[in-house]
Amino acid sequence: MDFSELVSVTDEELEHYHNKPEEHPALLPLDAANEYNALKEQHPDALVGFEQGGQFEFYGEDARKVCELVGGKLLEKETELGTVPVTGFPRDQWAYRAKQLWQCGENVYLAGLNEDGTHHQTKYLRREDYLPLGATVHMEGRAFRVDNVNFDKDSVSLQDVALAEMRMPVFRQEPLAVVRELYEQEQDDRQLSDEELDELPISAVMDGKVQTFPDAAALDEALNAEPTPEPAGNFRITDDHLGEGGAKQKYARNIEAIRTLFKLEEEHRGATAEEQQVLSQYVGWGGLADAFDPDKDNWAKEYTELKGLLSEDEYAAARASTLNAHYTSPTVIRSIYDTVERMGFRSGNILEPSMGVGNFFGMLPDSMADSRLYGVELDSITGRIAKKLYPQADITVAGFETTDRRDFYDLAVGNVPFGQYKVNDKAYNKLGFSIHNYFFAKAIDQVRPGGVVAFVTSRYTMDSKDSTARKHVAERADLLGAIRLPNNAFRANAGTDVVSDIIFLQKRDRPIDHEPDWVQLGKTEDGFAINQYFVDHPEMVLGQLTLESTQYGYDLTVAPLEGTSLAAQLAEAVQHIEGQYTTAEIVAPDVADAEAQRKTLPADPTVKNFSYTVVDGDIYYRENSIMTQLELSDNAKGRVAGMVELRQIVNELIDQQLNDFPDEDIKASQVKLNAAYDAFTAKYGLINDKKNARLFDDDSSYYLLCSLENLDENKNLKSKADMFTKRTIRPEHIVTSVDTPSEALAVSIGEHGKVDLPYMAELLGTPGEYGRITTELSGVIFKDPAADADDPEAGWQTADEYLSGNVRDKLRMAQLAAESRPEFAVNVTALEKAQPKDLEASEIDVRLGATWLDPSIVQQFMMETFQPPYRIRYNNAITVRYSPYTSEWRISNKSATGFGDIMATETYGTRRANAYKILEDTLNLRDSRVYDTIVEDGKEKRVLNQNETTLAQQKQQAIKDAFAGWVWKDPQRRTLLVKKYNELFNSTRPRAYDGSHIHFVGMNPEINLREHQR
C-alpha cells in the first residue's frame, strides 16, 4: 500500500468502537507509514492492524475487508492526499476482535506500538492454525480427523479415524463452529509446553508499574533495554564564538546537527546536554550556496551528501535560505538584552518571530530566567532543531503569518529576514510591505502597549527612500534608539559583510497623528543620505561611513574602526538608548478581524472584553484585542455613554466594598450612583427598557446594570437595588494570627483546602512547632500511615477525608502501623467506628455470571445440581473457567456426559442444548438460543428454531432458580460469600462534607447560607 493511502482516524470517527476518546495525529508520521508498508509487504495475505493512539487501525482494502466480515463502519477522511478508508478497534479489545476476524478465515497480524514509536508483533493469527488439518476431535464417542476446512461455507470435512484404519474412508460434514469448539475443549485439557507458554501475554512490574507484554521475548527485551537518556532543559549558550569557522567547517557542523536531529526524532526523545551542544552548532545555509551547486567540483562530495540526507522539501527550503539565513552573534544578542534590562525588563512573554535555532533564547540572562519563551521559525529543519534545544519554549514551526497573539508579548527580539519579497498575510497584505518591514509591523501589533521590540535588521529599514513602513511603525511605537553596526559584525558566524541596525521600539497605547523626525532621511556632513536619527546621533554609528563598490554600483557601508572591539562599542552605545519598561499582566487575546472597514484601536487593557467604552467622545466596542468604533445617532450615543458611566460607577462601588473602604467613601459613591442613575432614567428610561437593551445587551456588564432595578410583574420600577443604599459585598479579611489550633485548622482549610501544619503553626505564632496542634486536634485530624513517617508535616488529613473512602483497607493499614507506632492507635479506634455495617445474606443478590464469584463456586453448583456421572466428577472432565482479560466464562467439555444424561438433557437442558451449554450462556448473560441449518438457494443458512429456543430458555430459568436456592444453603459458603461481597462492595464510606469553615469573599453580608448551601 502506498503512503498516500494512509491516514489516522479521528477520535470522533472511532466513537462506535470505544466510548473513551483519545487523541490521534491527523496523518501517520512518515516513519510509521514506512514501517506499515514494510509490514504489509511482508504479510500481504494478512489483515494488518497497526497500533496508533491506542487503536489497532486497518487501512485501504484491509479496512473494507474488516467491515465486510464483522460489520462496523467504514470511515472516510478527506485529506490533500485523497479520501482514505479506515477502520479499527481499541487496543484493549484486540484479543476478542482479532479472534472474530480469525474465525472468518483471515490471517490477522497485529503490530503493537513500542515506547520509541516503532512496532512489534502483538499477535499473528494464521488461517491454517484456526483448525489445523489432521487435528483430531471426538464426537459421539468416536475420533475424527480434520480433512478439509471450508471457511466460505462454514463447514468442516471430518474423516472417521477408526474406519480409515480399516481402509473404509468415511467422511462427514459438520459446522465449522461446532468442530472448532470441540477442538478448543480438547486443547484446554492439554498441558501447554514451555515454548507455548512463552508465546502467551505476560505481565511484570517495571518502573513501579504493572506492564503487559505480548510474549516472554518482549518482556526480556524490555528488561534488558538500555534506559532512555535524560533530556536536558533549555540550552544555554556560553561560547561567544558559536557558529564561527570556515565554510566547510560550518557545513560539517550542520550535517552533524541534522543527523543528530533525525536520530532524536527516530527515537522519539529529547536531546541530552551533549546532543544539544551538537545541535547548537547549526548555523543554517547562509553563505553556503556552493553546497547546493552541482557544478562546484570542490563541493561535489558535500552536494551528494546533502541531497541524500534531506527530503525534497527540506532540500528546497535549505537551498532557498542561502540568501537570508544569517544567524546573530552572541555579542550582539548580549547587547540587546543589556539594553532592555537597563529599561527595567526582568520577565514576561518574549517573542522571537524568526528564531533560527534560537540563539536569542540561548543567551537569555539569568535575570530574565522567569520569562516565557515563544518562538516562530519557518524552516522545518531549523525549527525542529530549536525545539530540541529549547524544549521548555513554545515554538511554532511555521511562518510568522500563521500566528497571531495581539497585545500578548512584553518583548520581541530577533534578527528579522531581509528581502524585497512580501509575506502573504491577509491582515497585512494591504500594507504591501517587504518581509523585513512586515516583521516590524506585525511584531508591534503582537506586543502589548508598553512592550518593547528590539530587532536586528538590514540598514534599509531605516534608510530606504520609501518612508511608508517607517511612518506606519512610528504611528504605533516610539523609537527608543538605534545602533548601526559595522559591516563585519556578522562576518565570523554568518559569513556575510552587511550593514545592519539594532532598532529599539516601544509600543504606544494609541496611535499618534504627528510624524517624528526619524521617519524621514537626512544627510551627513559628507553628503551621505541616511536616516535622520543617525544624522542627529552619529555616536550610534559604530564605524566609519564610507562608500564601497558592489556589482550594483557604489553603496554605503560602515567600515569598522581599527583597534576597537564590537563588544566595547556596543556597551558604550546602549548607554544612549533611553526607555522605561513597566511590567503589566496581559492575557493573550484572539485574532481580531483585520478586514473590518470601520475605525479600530488597539484594545485598552482597562476596558473589559466585550464591553463598550468612550474614546474622545466616540463609542467603541472591545472584542478581544481590538476596539471598533460604532456609528450611532446622537440619541443612541447618549444612551450608551450614559450606561458606560453607570457601569464605571458600579464597578468603582464594587471595588470599594471588596477593599473595605470607609463608610463615608461608600456613601459618596452611592450618592454619585444615585445621581447618575436618576439623570439617565429621566432622559432615557429604565435600564431594562427595550431601547436600552437593544443598544447595550452586547456589553458583558449589561445584566449587572439591570440588577440595579427591582421590577414588578408589569416591568415597572418597584424599587432601586440595595446597592444604592447598603453594603452588598463582604470584603476579604486576611487572617494573620489565631489563638487556638481549631481556629488555625478552619483558616487552613478555608485558605489552602487542606491541613497545612506549617501554615497553621505560623498562624499560632509558633512556626515549626506542631506538637500542640496534633495533640489538641487528635481525632479531628489524622496522619495517614501511608505517608512518610519521618516527615512530621506529611500526610495529615481532616476526619471527614480520612474516615471516608475504602475504610476497610484504611483500617488494616492503620492496624499494621499501630503495631510499631502507638500513635496510630487513634486512627484504629476512629476507623473501627467508621466501618460500614456488614450486609447479611438476605440483603445480597447473587446471580450467575457475577464476575466476583469464584469459578469454584459455580463448579460446585454445577456438580451438585447437574449430578454428572462419577467418572466426570472424579476426573474434573467438565470445568468452569473465567477469563478476566476477556470477561468470558467458559465450560469445557460441555458434551462429555452424552445424550444419556437425563439431568443434562431433560431436567436442566434439552437434547439440542444441554445443561452445560445453557449454564455457560447464563454465566455470560446471554439468552440461550437454538439454531437449525437449512439450505437455501444452494447455500447453508442458520435460522432460529423457535420451539427449541423456548424450551432452552425455560431450562435456563430453572437453572437460575436452582442457583438462587442453592447459593445460601451451605453455612460455610454463605459466610465466605457474605464476607467477600462486603469486602468488595461494602467497604466505602461516603465523605461527609462540612463547609462551616468556608469564607465567601464578596458575598452579600445580609445573606446567611443554609447548611446544605456551603
ZIGIWO-V113683 format. One line per field, one symbol per residue. phi: phi as a letter, one per 20 degrees, with the letter a starting at -180 (. if undefined). burial: I if it has 9 or more other C-alpha atoms within 8 Angstrom, else O. A space follows every 50 residues. Layout:
phi: ???
burial: ???
This chain:
phi: .fgfedbeeffffeffebedfcfcffcfggffffffgfffffcfedeeed fblnceddclfgffffffecmnceeccfcfeoedfbbrbfgfdffffffg fffendfcdddeeefeneccfeaceegfefbffnfdcdclmcecdfdbcd ffdlcceddffffffelcfddbdcfgfffffffffffgeeffffffffee gcdbeclmcecddfaffffgfffeffffgffeeffdeddfdgneqfffff fffgffffffgfffffelbeefffffffffffdmdfndfffddfeeffdf ffffffffeefgffffffffefecedeefgfffffffgfffffofcbred dcfcelenffffegfgfdfefddcccbfffgffffgfffcfeeeddeafg fedacfldeebdcqdffdreeddecgfcgffmffgfffffffffffefgn fddcdebffffedfffegfffffffdbeeerbceeffdfdffddmbdcec ddddccfefbfddddffffdeccffenfecggffffcffeeerdfbdcec fdoecfbcffefmcdfffffgffffeedrcedfbecefeefeefefeffc cffegeefflbebdclndeccecmecddfdecffffffffffffffffff ffffffffelffgffffffffffgffffffffecnfffffffffecfeff dgfffgffdedefemefeafffgfccfdcefedeedbcdcgfffffffff edmaedggfffffemcgnddgfffffdfndccefgffffedfeenecfff efecnffffffffffffffdcgfefffffffffefffffegfedddcfof feffgfffgfffffeelfggffffelfdcdccdffdldecdelfdfemff effedcfdbcfebfgfffffgffeldffccdddcdclmcfbecfefffff ffffffffffffffeefefegffgfffffffffeccdedffefcefefde fnfgffddffgfee
burial: OOOOIIIIIIIOOIIOOIOOIOOIOOOIOOOIIIIIIOIIOOIOOIIIII IIOOIIIIIIOIIIOIIOOOOOOIOOIOOOOOOIIIIIIIIOOIOOIIOI IIOOIIIIIIIIIOOOIIIOIIIIIIIOOIIOIOIIIIOOOOIIIIIOII IOOIIIIIIIIOIIOOOOOOOOOIIIOOIIOIIOIIOOOOOOOOOOOIII IIOOOOOOOOOOIIIIOIIOOOOOOOOOOOIIOIIOIOOOOIIIOOOOOI IOIIIIIIOIIOOIOIOOIIIIIOIIOIIIIIIIIIIIIOIOIIOIOOII OOIOOIIOOIOOOIIOIIIOIIOIIIIIIIIIIIIIIIIIIOIIIIIIII IIIIIIIIIIIIIIOOOIOOIIIIIIIIIIOIIIIIIIIIIOIOIIIIII OOOOIIIIIIIIIIIIIIOOOIIOOOOIIOOOIIIIIIIIIIIIIIIIII IIIIIIIIIOIIIOOOIOIIIIIIIIIIIIIIIIIIIIIIIIIIIIIIII IIIIIIIIIOOOOOIOOOIOIIIIOOOOIIIIIIIOOOOIIIIIOOOOOO OOOOOIIIIIOOOOOOIOIIIOIIOOIOOOIOOOOOOOIIIOOOOOOOOO OIIOOOIOOIIIIIOOOIIIIIIIIIIIIIOOOOOIIOIIIIIIIIIOII OIIIOIIIOOIOOOIIIOIIIIIIOIIOOIIOOOOOIOOOOIIOIIIOII OIOOIIOIIIIOOOOOIOOIIIIIOOIIIIIIOOOOOIOOIOIIIIIIII OOOOIIIIIIIIIIOOIOOIOOIIOOIIIOIIIIIOOOOOOOOIIIIIII IIIIIIIIOIIOIIIOIIOOOOOIIIIIOIIOOIIOOOIOOOOOOOOIIO OOOOIOOIIOIIIOOIOIOOOIIOOOIIIIOIOOOOOOIOIIIIOOIOOO IOIIIIIIIIOOIIIIIIIIIIIIOOOIIIIOOOOOOOOIOOOIIOOIIO IIIOIIOIIIOIIIOIIIOOOOIIOOOIOOIIIOOIIIIOIOOOOOIOOO OIIIIOOOOOOOOI
